[in-house]
Amino acid sequence: MGKRIMIAVVGAGIGSLVGLLVSFLGAGNPALIVGAIAGAVIPLVVLGQPGK
């Protein structure tokens, strides 16, 4: 469980950096939030359920 939390936190950080880039390109500040959420959720979805 701890590893999954770390992956979500790191993914959110990387996603917010991507969102910052998109924000600079003109998408606005919501891109930061969307990038962070996507970065946190996508790795957990790809990994699937714990124990498999």
N, CA, C and O atoms as CSV, one atom per row, in Angstrom:
chain,resi,resn,atom,element,x,y,z
A,1,MET,N,N,0.825,-1.196,0.000
A,1,MET,CA,C,0.000,0.000,0.000
A,1,MET,C,C,0.866,1.255,0.000
A,1,MET,O,O,0.541,2.239,-0.665
A,2,GLY,N,N,1.956,1.221,0.739
A,2,GLY,CA,C,2.840,2.377,0.801
A,2,GLY,C,C,3.461,2.712,-0.544
A,2,GLY,O,O,3.629,3.879,-0.897
A,3,LYS,N,N,3.800,1.657,-1.293
A,3,LYS,CA,C,4.389,1.885,-2.616
A,3,LYS,C,C,3.383,2.539,-3.551
A,3,LYS,O,O,3.748,3.396,-4.356
A,4,ARG,N,N,2.131,2.144,-3.450
A,4,ARG,CA,C,1.102,2.738,-4.306
A,4,ARG,C,C,0.882,4.207,-3.966
A,4,ARG,O,O,0.648,5.020,-4.860
A,5,ILE,N,N,0.952,4.552,-2.698
A,5,ILE,CA,C,0.817,5.958,-2.307
A,5,ILE,C,C,1.993,6.759,-2.843
A,5,ILE,O,O,1.813,7.872,-3.336
A,6,MET,N,N,3.196,6.199,-2.749
A,6,MET,CA,C,4.370,6.896,-3.283
A,6,MET,C,C,4.249,7.082,-4.795
A,6,MET,O,O,4.591,8.143,-5.318
A,7,ILE,N,N,3.767,6.065,-5.494
A,7,ILE,CA,C,3.596,6.172,-6.942
A,7,ILE,C,C,2.574,7.255,-7.278
A,7,ILE,O,O,2.758,8.013,-8.230
A,8,ALA,N,N,1.492,7.327,-6.491
A,8,ALA,CA,C,0.474,8.348,-6.740
A,8,ALA,C,C,1.030,9.748,-6.507
A,8,ALA,O,O,0.739,10.667,-7.273
A,9,VAL,N,N,1.828,9.916,-5.455
A,9,VAL,CA,C,2.395,11.234,-5.150
A,9,VAL,C,C,3.393,11.650,-6.226
A,9,VAL,O,O,3.369,12.788,-6.697
A,10,VAL,N,N,4.263,10.730,-6.610
A,10,VAL,CA,C,5.246,11.046,-7.656
A,10,VAL,C,C,4.539,11.295,-8.987
A,10,VAL,O,O,4.907,12.210,-9.724
A,11,GLY,N,N,3.539,10.496,-9.293
A,11,GLY,CA,C,2.776,10.705,-10.522
A,11,GLY,C,C,2.068,12.050,-10.533
A,11,GLY,O,O,1.998,12.711,-11.568
A,12,ALA,N,N,1.541,12.457,-9.375
A,12,ALA,CA,C,0.890,13.767,-9.295
A,12,ALA,C,C,1.899,14.887,-9.518
A,12,ALA,O,O,1.585,15.892,-10.156
A,13,GLY,N,N,3.101,14.716,-8.997
A,13,GLY,CA,C,4.144,15.724,-9.211
A,13,GLY,C,C,4.544,15.827,-10.667
A,13,GLY,O,O,4.677,16.926,-11.206
A,14,ILE,N,N,4.735,14.685,-11.302
A,14,ILE,CA,C,5.104,14.690,-12.719
A,14,ILE,C,C,3.950,15.232,-13.563
A,14,ILE,O,O,4.165,15.989,-14.510
A,15,GLY,N,N,2.740,14.842,-13.214
A,15,GLY,CA,C,1.577,15.342,-13.946
A,15,GLY,C,C,1.398,16.842,-13.810
A,15,GLY,O,O,0.993,17.511,-14.760
A,16,SER,N,N,1.698,17.376,-12.629
A,16,SER,CA,C,1.575,18.822,-12.459
A,16,SER,C,C,2.654,19.559,-13.249
A,16,SER,O,O,2.423,20.673,-13.720
A,17,LEU,N,N,3.825,18.950,-13.399
A,17,LEU,CA,C,4.852,19.566,-14.248
A,17,LEU,C,C,4.410,19.591,-15.710
A,17,LEU,O,O,4.634,20.576,-16.414
A,18,VAL,N,N,3.791,18.519,-16.157
A,18,VAL,CA,C,3.255,18.501,-17.520
A,18,VAL,C,C,2.133,19.535,-17.643
A,18,VAL,O,O,2.024,20.229,-18.653
A,19,GLY,N,N,1.302,19.626,-16.600
A,19,GLY,CA,C,0.241,20.633,-16.602
A,19,GLY,C,C,0.794,22.047,-16.626
A,19,GLY,O,O,0.198,22.939,-17.230
A,20,LEU,N,N,1.936,22.257,-15.971
A,20,LEU,CA,C,2.575,23.572,-15.998
A,20,LEU,C,C,3.028,23.916,-17.413
A,20,LEU,O,O,2.880,25.053,-17.863
A,21,LEU,N,N,3.575,22.935,-18.102
A,21,LEU,CA,C,3.975,23.151,-19.496
A,21,LEU,C,C,2.765,23.497,-20.354
A,21,LEU,O,O,2.816,24.424,-21.163
A,22,VAL,N,N,1.687,22.758,-20.181
A,22,VAL,CA,C,0.471,23.023,-20.950
A,22,VAL,C,C,-0.103,24.389,-20.580
A,22,VAL,O,O,-0.646,25.091,-21.433
A,23,SER,N,N,0.020,24.759,-19.314
A,23,SER,CA,C,-0.447,26.071,-18.873
A,23,SER,C,C,0.329,27.186,-19.553
A,23,SER,O,O,-0.249,28.196,-19.954
A,24,PHE,N,N,1.635,27.004,-19.684
A,24,PHE,CA,C,2.445,28.000,-20.379
A,24,PHE,C,C,2.066,28.105,-21.854
A,24,PHE,O,O,2.213,29.162,-22.467
A,25,LEU,N,N,1.579,27.005,-22.415
A,25,LEU,CA,C,1.188,27.014,-23.822
A,25,LEU,C,C,-0.180,27.652,-24.043
A,25,LEU,O,O,-0.620,27.798,-25.184
A,26,GLY,N,N,-0.856,28.032,-22.956
A,26,GLY,CA,C,-2.090,28.787,-23.098
A,26,GLY,C,C,-3.350,28.121,-22.589
A,26,GLY,O,O,-4.437,28.665,-22.786
A,27,ALA,N,N,-3.258,26.975,-21.946
A,27,ALA,CA,C,-4.463,26.292,-21.482
A,27,ALA,C,C,-4.982,26.851,-20.166
A,27,ALA,O,O,-6.137,26.610,-19.815
A,28,GLY,N,N,-4.170,27.585,-19.437
A,28,GLY,CA,C,-4.615,28.169,-18.176
A,28,GLY,C,C,-4.285,27.299,-16.979
A,28,GLY,O,O,-3.740,26.204,-17.114
A,29,ASN,N,N,-4.625,27.809,-15.808
A,29,ASN,CA,C,-4.282,27.133,-14.558
A,29,ASN,C,C,-5.002,25.805,-14.322
A,29,ASN,O,O,-4.435,24.945,-13.647
A,30,PRO,N,N,-6.207,25.584,-14.833
A,30,PRO,CA,C,-6.825,24.265,-14.632
A,30,PRO,C,C,-5.984,23.115,-15.186
A,30,PRO,O,O,-6.149,21.970,-14.764
A,31,ALA,N,N,-5.094,23.406,-16.116
A,31,ALA,CA,C,-4.222,22.361,-16.659
A,31,ALA,C,C,-3.328,21.781,-15.575
A,31,ALA,O,O,-2.983,20.601,-15.631
A,32,LEU,N,N,-2.946,22.589,-14.586
A,32,LEU,CA,C,-2.136,22.085,-13.471
A,32,LEU,C,C,-2.903,21.040,-12.670
A,32,LEU,O,O,-2.369,19.983,-12.333
A,33,ILE,N,N,-4.152,21.345,-12.374
A,33,ILE,CA,C,-4.970,20.439,-11.564
A,33,ILE,C,C,-5.272,19.162,-12.338
A,33,ILE,O,O,-5.164,18.061,-11.797
A,34,VAL,N,N,-5.647,19.309,-13.593
A,34,VAL,CA,C,-5.960,18.135,-14.418
A,34,VAL,C,C,-4.721,17.267,-14.597
A,34,VAL,O,O,-4.810,16.040,-14.551
A,35,GLY,N,N,-3.571,17.894,-14.799
A,35,GLY,CA,C,-2.330,17.135,-14.939
A,35,GLY,C,C,-1.975,16.375,-13.677
A,35,GLY,O,O,-1.535,15.227,-13.746
A,36,ALA,N,N,-2.161,17.004,-12.519
A,36,ALA,CA,C,-1.859,16.334,-11.254
A,36,ALA,C,C,-2.799,15.160,-11.011
A,36,ALA,O,O,-2.365,14.092,-10.581
A,37,ILE,N,N,-4.072,15.355,-11.283
A,37,ILE,CA,C,-5.039,14.264,-11.090
A,37,ILE,C,C,-4.740,13.107,-12.038
A,37,ILE,O,O,-4.745,11.945,-11.631
A,38,ALA,N,N,-4.482,13.427,-13.293
A,38,ALA,CA,C,-4.173,12.374,-14.267
A,38,ALA,C,C,-2.886,11.651,-13.900
A,38,ALA,O,O,-2.799,10.430,-14.028
A,39,GLY,N,N,-1.887,12.400,-13.445
A,39,GLY,CA,C,-0.625,11.780,-13.058
A,39,GLY,C,C,-0.749,10.879,-11.853
A,39,GLY,O,O,0.015,9.923,-11.715
A,40,ALA,N,N,-1.699,11.165,-10.975
A,40,ALA,CA,C,-1.896,10.317,-9.802
A,40,ALA,C,C,-2.740,9.087,-10.122
A,40,ALA,O,O,-2.511,8.019,-9.555
A,41,VAL,N,N,-3.700,9.223,-11.013
A,41,VAL,CA,C,-4.650,8.139,-11.273
A,41,VAL,C,C,-4.134,7.138,-12.305
A,41,VAL,O,O,-4.302,5.931,-12.132
A,42,ILE,N,N,-3.517,7.619,-13.359
A,42,ILE,CA,C,-3.112,6.735,-14.463
A,42,ILE,C,C,-2.169,5.613,-14.016
A,42,ILE,O,O,-2.394,4.465,-14.402
A,43,PRO,N,N,-1.122,5.886,-13.221
A,43,PRO,CA,C,-0.262,4.763,-12.813
A,43,PRO,C,C,-0.998,3.715,-11.984
A,43,PRO,O,O,-0.708,2.524,-12.097
A,44,LEU,N,N,-1.945,4.144,-11.152
A,44,LEU,CA,C,-2.682,3.184,-10.334
A,44,LEU,C,C,-3.618,2.338,-11.188
A,44,LEU,O,O,-3.831,1.161,-10.898
A,45,VAL,N,N,-4.172,2.926,-12.227
A,45,VAL,CA,C,-5.043,2.167,-13.134
A,45,VAL,C,C,-4.222,1.164,-13.936
A,45,VAL,O,O,-4.655,0.032,-14.152
A,46,VAL,N,N,-3.043,1.578,-14.374
A,46,VAL,CA,C,-2.185,0.689,-15.161
A,46,VAL,C,C,-1.699,-0.482,-14.316
A,46,VAL,O,O,-1.604,-1.605,-14.811
A,47,LEU,N,N,-1.392,-0.231,-13.049
A,47,LEU,CA,C,-0.905,-1.306,-12.176
A,47,LEU,C,C,-1.991,-2.321,-11.847
A,47,LEU,O,O,-1.691,-3.491,-11.609
A,48,GLY,N,N,-3.234,-1.895,-11.832
A,48,GLY,CA,C,-4.325,-2.808,-11.520
A,48,GLY,C,C,-4.485,-3.006,-10.025
A,48,GLY,O,O,-3.971,-2.227,-9.222
A,49,GLN,N,N,-5.202,-4.054,-9.662
A,49,GLN,CA,C,-5.490,-4.322,-8.260
A,49,GLN,C,C,-4.246,-4.829,-7.547
A,49,GLN,O,O,-3.416,-5.512,-8.148
A,50,PRO,N,N,-4.115,-4.495,-6.262
A,50,PRO,CA,C,-2.982,-5.015,-5.495
A,50,PRO,C,C,-3.042,-6.544,-5.390
A,50,PRO,O,O,-4.120,-7.132,-5.304
A,51,GLY,N,N,-1.895,-7.153,-5.400
A,51,GLY,CA,C,-1.820,-8.593,-5.222
A,51,GLY,C,C,-1.902,-9.397,-6.503
A,51,GLY,O,O,-1.934,-10.627,-6.457
A,52,LYS,N,N,-1.935,-8.733,-7.638
A,52,LYS,CA,C,-2.006,-9.477,-8.901
A,52,LYS,C,C,-0.700,-9.403,-9.621
A,52,LYS,O,O,-0.560,-9.967,-10.706
